[in-house]
Amino acid sequence: MQPANLLPCPFCGGPAAVETNQHPSSFLKVPAEYFINCSNDGNACPVSLAFVGPCPTLPEATRRWNTRAKLPP
């Protein structure tokens, strides 16, 4: 699931990707967690761990990803 309003990585301009940790156990009622990260392959992104999360909802993860500050030039 990719939100339509997800901005590119503020560090390299690469595409962002949504990841979800689903907890499929029927014994534990643990909600899903959402992460958004830079999916630029290789060493193109200057930030090795450009991500936000875990977040309880996809809109919260999207808001946090889209409001991060850019690196100074």
Steps between C-alpha positions, in 0.01 A plus 500: 500500500661825383337831601450735205640798691830340611790735424838379370798463733604849619866397497545349151166548322453125465164327529356422840366157591249388760570194714265340749570269790192284522461283805306200369483309829143425597606490866640851510288797402788729410424774247702543182789744491580717197843612381592719204852496362709608205502220244789642296723201427875502547688789653304775324340627824741684734300386802543128563188469715250751362174379655219583740317256722366306657171683476158362600329616179599559138375864506723569804804345330428700183464825696829440680685409178365802312593754772868414550753777441734484202878495544667837443677533160 
